[in-house]
Amino acid sequence: MAKKTVLITGCSEGSLGYAMAQIFSERGFHVFATVRALAKAGALTKDNNIDVLILDITSKDSIVDCAQIVDKKTGGALDVLVNNAAYSQWFPLLDVDIDEAKRDFDTNFWSMLIMIKTFTPMLIRAKGTICNHGSIAGCFPMLWDGIYGSSKAAVKHMSEVLQYELEPLGVRVICALIGIVDTPMWDKQEQLALPANSIYNPVQTLIDHVRAAGEGAKPTGRDTATPEATGRAIIDHIQARRSGVVWVGGMARRLKFLINWMPARVVFKMMNKGRGACQWSLGCSVVIKIIHHKDIETFL
């Protein structure tokens, strides 16, 4: 019997995609693991069950080239597509550079849809599964995470629509709402530098403080899951032939309970405590006083 096949985006060493590639391989799948540069693939290049492919998910040409390789190697049938690659930046929404914000959506949403459109014919032939990686950040408001959270909320909604549009064609769709996972993505988040005319400059010190590691920017302990544990949980859902939304990773199930049973403002304060939610409210009172004493046009 031929091995089942899976393609995973965003498989740089240390990432969730990297862990999932190894776990799928251990479970007998033939894995197509994609990275932007071969140097980021680590030990994946030494696994006989894994083909490492170069893919820039923001390039339609790169996606088409990747699809042609997979189509040839699989005979035109793909069992699982895992859309894992993502991009994140932290800024107050009023200070977001729109071009950079579009980069978030290009990576996290539009490229995912292009991947799905490109690989769906192969998935239909295999009666396969699409697994889109969403985030708990798309389920409730988090300070300075508005663009990333919005893109992941869009992923969740898209996945729920696709679930019903592809079900008659025999393709299952899972949206994994991923909690806190200890991956290099935390370390890649760009240092926040507010523009000179930012309305929030009076509280820049507070922003820097709560962003610093150890002050809550990167949760630790029981609030954080490993890529391996999270990857196994997602793959278990895929192999169980489930569809719909699943909650995995650190704090995910706890957050699901809070969202269903607690007032939204209470959830916001609890989940943003490590980001200085209370101090933020107090700090912004300074901003309000400044606005009352300055021409608002200086901030625009």
Rosetta blueprint (number, residue, H / E / L):
1 M L
2 A L
3 K L
4 K L
5 T E
6 V E
7 L E
8 I E
9 T L
10 G L
11 C L
12 S L
13 E L
14 G L
15 S L
16 L H
17 G H
18 Y H
19 A H
20 M H
21 A H
22 Q H
23 I H
24 F H
25 S H
26 E H
27 R L
28 G L
29 F L
30 H E
31 V E
32 F E
33 A E
34 T E
35 V E
36 R L
37 A L
38 L H
39 A H
40 K H
41 A L
42 G H
43 A H
44 L H
45 T H
46 K H
47 D L
48 N L
49 N L
50 I E
51 D E
52 V E
53 L E
54 I E
55 L L
56 D L
57 I L
58 T L
59 S L
60 K H
61 D H
62 S H
63 I H
64 V H
65 D H
66 C H
67 A H
68 Q H
69 I H
70 V H
71 D H
72 K H
73 K H
74 T H
75 G L
76 G L
77 A L
78 L L
79 D L
80 V E
81 L E
82 V E
83 N E
84 N L
85 A L
86 A L
87 Y L
88 S L
89 Q L
90 W L
91 F E
92 P L
93 L H
94 L H
95 D H
96 V L
97 D L
98 I H
99 D H
100 E H
101 A H
102 K H
103 R H
104 D H
105 F H
106 D H
107 T H
108 N H
109 F H
110 W H
111 S H
112 M H
113 L H
114 I H
115 M H
116 I H
117 K H
118 T H
119 F H
120 T H
121 P H
122 M H
123 L H
124 I H
125 R H
126 A H
127 K L
128 G L
129 T E
130 I E
131 C E
132 N E
133 H E
134 G E
135 S E
136 I H
137 A H
138 G H
139 C L
140 F L
141 P L
142 M L
143 L L
144 W L
145 D E
146 G H
147 I H
148 Y H
149 G H
150 S H
151 S H
152 K H
153 A H
154 A H
155 V H
156 K H
157 H H
158 M H
159 S H
160 E H
161 V H
162 L H
163 Q H
164 Y H
165 E H
166 L H
167 E H
168 P H
169 L H
170 G L
171 V L
172 R E
173 V E
174 I E
175 C E
176 A E
177 L E
178 I E
179 G L
180 I E
181 V E
182 D L
183 T L
184 P L
185 M H
186 W H
187 D H
188 K H
189 Q L
190 E L
191 Q L
192 L L
193 A L
194 L L
195 P L
196 A L
197 N L
198 S L
199 I L
200 Y L
201 N H
202 P H
203 V H
204 Q H
205 T H
206 L H
207 I H
208 D H
209 H H
210 V H
211 R H
212 A L
213 A L
214 G L
215 E L
216 G L
217 A L
218 K L
219 P L
220 T L
221 G H
222 R H
223 D H
224 T L
225 A E
226 T L
227 P H
228 E H
229 A H
230 T H
231 G H
232 R H
233 A H
234 I H
235 I H
236 D H
237 H H
238 I H
239 Q H
240 A L
241 R L
242 R L
243 S L
244 G E
245 V E
246 V E
247 W E
248 V E
249 G L
250 G E
251 M L
252 A H
253 R H
254 R H
255 L H
256 K H
257 F H
258 L H
259 I H
260 N H
261 W H
262 M L
263 P L
264 A H
265 R H
266 V H
267 V H
268 F H
269 K H
270 M H
271 M H
272 N L
273 K H
274 G H
275 R H
276 G L
277 A H
278 C H
279 Q H
280 W H
281 S H
282 L H
283 G H
284 C H
285 S H
286 V H
287 V H
288 I H
289 K H
290 I H
291 I H
292 H H
293 H H
294 K L
295 D L
296 I H
297 E H
298 T H
299 F H
300 L L
